[in-house]
Amino acid sequence: MKCKPCVIALLFIMVGTISKSQDRDNLSYTFSLAEAIDYSLKHQTAVLNSTIDEEIARNTVKQTVGIGLPQVSASYSFQDFLKLPTTLLPGEFSNPPSSTPIPVKFGTKYNSTAGIELNQLIFDGSYIVGLQASKTYKELSVRNSKRTRIETAVAVTKAYYGALVNGEQLSLIDANLSQLTKSLNDTEAMFKNGFVEKIDVDRLQVLKNNLETERENVIRLLQMNIDMLKFQMGMPVQASLKLTDKISDVRAEPVPVMGTDTTAYKGRIEYSLLETQKKLNELDLKRQKSLFLPTLRGFASASKNFQSDEFAKHFDQSFPTSVIGLTLSWNLISGGQRIYQVRNAKLEVMKTENELFNAKNGITNEISVAQKVYINSLRSVENQQRNLTLSQEILRVTRIKYEQGVGSSLEVTNAETAVKEAQNHYITALYDLLISKVDLEKAAGRINY
């Protein structure tokens, strides 16, 4: 009977654990694109790691500063001479003098020394430059983190748009399937009454079967894209995610067309990263030059020495020692190593300048290309939308003619096929438009997080 309360408590713990596990497995979210991006910036592994890298950079700066702060160390040593060392003194020191050296033992059985030492860096050119470089390194980590957030936002946006396009595709297929099912039912009724042939029914049935298969494929593709979106967001793949944005809302968003802005490249994080890298290379050049200067350090130490032949009286008497001083070190000749290190540092700066020029040129070209691609995609969507509307109108008229007995089932079948092709072309063009929209905004440096 005493174990009964324990069993009940254990059951409650098990039920609570199972309930929490089920809650984790049954996570459900409803996100707009902005909410999806916000979620990814808080949960995506790459973003989290970049935030950690920022903290590491801050700690590295403090670590570098600590090199120039006072360094204090303490020490203690203890020695037990099982046999005291023996020293040979010249025989002339004996009385009377002898030609044979005299063995003499010096010291005590127990010896110990306790001391404390202070070191202070007074001047070191490389340390001063290192402080500047550590702050620039911190700036580099912050910009790297920003680049990671931008790349994450771009990836999430493209995945979100991909899922929206799949949803639009599914809606078009459902509408087409509904009309095709009605046509098939009407044709079957006409066949039963002897107005059409069996082949007319079979043609429509083939179209319906193909459309149902395509619908199943699109449903699977939609789920795959949503899973990809969850992965890009850092969300558990087993969670449920519903998208709230609509294709019509996305298309209605204005995308300003850029003029001939020759400074647009400055808005790109990639360019600012190269600028920071150039600063680091320039500081490295400065550090290499500072190695030609001397280093000055100050030190101070104090210690106490304890000696005795009896362990119990070891600490009864001490002999203090203290000292302060300066150390000046100057590496005058290094076999020409420092000269070539300076030359290599200059070459690294030149490389970064070339990379900056190339990046500026490349970004300008990327903006120009992205703008043209977006305009072409916009025109393509408009054309494909008109084609889809025309094909649907042709199908409507063809069905009316067929129902009135002045058209053939083959014309209806061809019109159905044309609508299906127009839908696929429209979906492809719509996806290209949305992706080119994101690429243009990224190229122009308008995506910032």
N, C-alpha and C positions, 0 to 999 in steps of 0.2 A: 504493500500500500504506500510505502514511503517513496517508491519510484514513480508513482502515478503523476505527481506534479511535474517531475522532470520530463516525463514522456509528453505531457501536454505542452510544456514549454518548447520542447524540441519540435513538435508538430507545428506550432505557431511560427517558429523560425523557418522551417522548411517551406511553409505556405507563403511566408513573406518573401523568401528568396525566389521561389517560383514565380510569384506575382511580379517582382521587379524584373526578372528575366523576360517574362512575357511582355512587360511594358516596353523594354528595350527592343524586343523583336517586332512590336506593333506600333512603332513610331509613325506618326502621320503628320505631314507638313503640306501647307498650301502657300505657295510662294509666287510673288511677282518676280520679274527679272531683277529689280533693285534689291528685293529681299533675298534672292538667291545669291547675289554677289555679296551682300552684307554677311550672309551665313558663311560663305566660303572664306571671307577674310578673317573669320574667327575660328574656323575649323580645318581649313586645308593644311595638310602637313607641310608643304613648301612654305606657306606663309608663317606658320608657327615656328618653323626652323629659322626662317629669316629674322624673326623677332628675337629668337634666342641668339642668333649671330650678332644682333645689335647689342644685346646685353654683354656678350663676350667681348665685343669691341670696347664697350665702356669700361669693363674690368681691365682690359689690356692697357687702356690709357692710364688708369690709376696705378697699374703695375709698373708702367714706365716712369711715372712720376715718383714712385717709391724708390727708384734707383738713386735719385738725388737727395733723398731724405737720410737723416742719421741712421747708421746701422750699428746696433748694439748687440754684442754677444758675450756670453758668460761661459766660463770653463772651470773645471775642477779635476785634478789628477791626484792619485794616491799611489805610493810606492812602498813596498815592503821588501827591503834588501835581505834576502835569505843569507847572502854572503856579500859583505861590503866590498866594493872594488878596491884593488890594491894598486898603489902608485910607487914606482921606483925612484928614489931620490939619489943624487950623486953621493958617493961615499965621502967626499970632502966635507959634507955637512955634519958628519958624525964626529964625535969627540972620544978618542982621537980620530983623525981623518983616516979613511980607508979607501982602497982602490975598488972595493966591491960595492955595487949599488945597494942602498938600504930599502927594503920593502916597507911601505907605510900604508895603512888603511885610513882613509878620510871619510867623513860623513857619519850619518846616524842611520839606524835600522829603518826608521819610519820617516817618510818624507811626503808631504802633500802640498799642493798649491791651488789656491782659489783666486780667480781673476776675472775682471770685466774689461771689455775693450770697446771703444767707440771709434767708428770710422765715418768720415764726412767727405763727400765729394765736393770740392771747391770750384774746380773748373774742368770741364771736359766738353770740347766742341761738339763731339758726336752725340753727347747726351742732350745738349740744347736743341740740336736738329732733330733728335729722336722724339723730343716732346712735341715739336711741331708736326712731325710725321704721324705720331700716334693719334693726334686730333684729326688729321686728314684721313687716316685709316678708319676712324669712327665715322666720319662723313661718308666714306666709301661704303661702309656697311649699311648706313641708313639709306643710301641711294640704291644699293642692291636690294634691300628690303622693299623699297618702293617699286623697283622693276618687277620683283616677284609678285607683288600685289596687282600690278597692271596686267602681267601675263596671266595671272589667275582669273582676273575679271574678264579678260578677252576670251579665255578658254570657256569659262562659264557662260558668257554671252552667246558664243557660237553654238555651244551644246544646247542652250535654251532655245535659240532660234531653230536649230535642227529639229527639236521636239515639236515646236509650234508648227513647222512646215509639215511634219508627219501628221499632226492633228488636222491641218487643213486638207491634206491629201485624203485622209480618212473620211472627212466630211463630204468631199466631192465624190468619192467612190460610193458612199452611202446614198447620196442623192441620185447618182447615176444608177445604182443597183435598184433603188426603189422604182424609178421610171422603167427600167428594163424588166423588172418583175411584173409590173402592170402590163407592159407590152406583151410579155410572154403569156400572161393569163388571158389577155384579150385574143391573142392569136390562137391559143388552145381552144378557146370557146368558138372561134370562127372555124377552126378545123373540125370540131365536133358537128358543126352545122353544115360542113361541106363547102365552105367558101374559100378555104386555102388548103395547100398540100401539107403533108407531114414534114417535108423538108424545111418549110418555113418555120415550123415550131422547133425543129432540131437546130437550125441556125441560131435562133435566139437562145435556146437552151445552152449551146456551146458558149455563147457570149456571157451568159449569166454564170456558168460554171467558172469561166476564166476570171470574171470579175470578183467572184467570191474567193477564189484562190488568191487573187491580188490583194483583196481586203485582209485576208489572214496574214499575208506577208507584211503588209503595212502595219498591222497591229503589233506583230512581233518586232518590226523595225522601230516602231514608236517606243516600245518598252525598252529596247536596247539603247535608244538615244536618251531616254529618261535615266536609265541606269548609268550611262556615261556621264550625264549631267550630275547625278548624285556623287559619282566618283570625283569629278572635277571640283565639286563643292566640298569634298571631305565628309560627306554624309554617308552613314551606313547604307550599303546597297540594298539591304533587306527592308529598309524603311519605305513608307508610302509617300509619294510626292505628287502633288497636283499643281498644275501651272494655271495661273490666273490671267496672264497677259493674252491679248488677242493679236492675230496677224494684222488686222485692220488698224489697231492702235499703233503697232510698231511702224507700219508703212506711213502712217500719218505724221510721224515724228519728222520735223524738218532736219535736213542734213545740209548745212551751208556749204556751198561750193567755194573753194579757196581761190583767191586771186594769185597774182604773182608776188607772194610773200617770200622774200629772200632770207628771212630770219626765222622761218617756221621750224627749222631744224633744232633751234635752241629749246623748243618745248619738249623735245624727246629725251627721255631718261637715259637712253643709250649714249647720247652725245654728252650729257652731263657726267656720266660715268667715266667716259674717256677724258674729260677735263680734269676730273678728280685724279685719275690715274696719271695724268701728266704732272699734276702737282706733286704726287708721290715720287715720280721719277726725278723731278727737279730737286726735291728734298733729299733724295738719295745722292744726287750729284753734290749737293751742298755737304752732306755727311762725309762723302769720300774726300772732299777737300779739307774738311775739318780734322781728318786724321793726321794731317801734317802738323797740327798744333800740339803743344804739350798737354799733359794732364796733371792737375794738382789735387792732392788729397791731404786731408788732415786726420790725425789719429790721436787718441789718448787711451791709456790703459793703466789700471791699478791692480795689484795682486798682493797676496799674502802667502808667505811660505812657512810651513810648519815642519819642525824637525824634532825628533826625540828618539831615544832608545827604548822607551817604555810606551806601549800603546795607550795606557790609561792617562798618561801625561802629555799626549801628543799635541793637544790644542792649548796647552798652558802658555806657550810662548810662540809668538809669530814675528816674522820679519817682513815688513811691508816694502813694496816697490811701486813707484808710479812714474809715468813718463808721458810727455806730450811731444808732438812733432809734426812735420810736414814731409810729404813725399812728392817729388816732382819727377815725372817720367816723360821722356821724349824719345820717340823712335826716329832717329836721325836718318838711318839708311835701311831700306827694306828691299834692296835688290831691284828697284824699279816697279815693284808690285803696285804701289799706290798710284803711280802715274798711269798705269794701264787700267786700273780700276776707275779712275776719274774719266779716262777716255771712253770706257765702256758705258759709264753712267751718262755721258753726253750723248752717246749714240742711242741709248734707250730713250732719252728725251726727244731726239730727232725722229725716232720711230713713232712715238706717240703723236707728234705733230703731223706726221704723214697719215696716221690713222684718223686723226681728227679731220683732216682735209677730205679723206676718203669717206668718212662717215657723213660729213656735211653734204658732199656730192651725192652719196647714196640715198640719204634721207630725202633730199630735194627730188631726186628721181623717183623714189618710192611714193612720195606724195602725188607727183604728177601722174604716175601710172595708176595709183589707187583711185584718183579722181576720175580718170578716163574709164577705168573698169566699172566704177559705180554708175557713171552716166550711161554707159553701154548696157549695164544690167537693168537700169531703170527703164530704158527704152525697150529692152527685150521683154520685160514683164508686161509693159503696156501693150506691146504687140501680141504677146501670147494670151493676154487677157481678152483682147479683141478677138483673137482666133477662137478662143474657147467660147465666147459669147456667140460668134457666128456659127460654130459647129453645133452648138446647142439649138440655135434657131433652125438650122438646116435639119437637124434631127426632128424637131417639133413639126416642121412642115412636111417632112417625109412620112412621119407617122400618120398625119392627117390624110395625106394622099393615099397611103396604104389602106387605112381604115375605110376610105371612100371608094376603094377599088380601082384607083387610077395610078397606083404605084406598086412596085414589086417589093417582096420581102428582102431581096438582095440589096435594094437601095437602103432599106431600114438598117440592115446589118452593116453596110458600109458606113452609114451615118453614125451608128453606135460606135463602131471602131474609130471613126474620126474624132468623136467626142473623147473617147478614152485616150487617144494619142495627144489631143489638145490639152487634156488635163495633166498628163505626164510632162509635157513641155512647159506648161504653166508652173507646175510645182518645181521643176528643175530651175527655171528662171527665177522663181520667187526665192528659192534657197540661195542661189548665186547673188541675188540682190542683197539679201540680209547679211551674207558673209562679206560682200564687198563694202557694205555700209560700216561694218565693224573694222575692216581693214583700213578704210579711209580715216575713220576717227582715230585709230591707233597711229597711223602714219602721220597724221597732223598733230599728234601729241595732245588730243583732247581727252583721252582716257587717263585720269589721275586719281589715285587712291592712296 
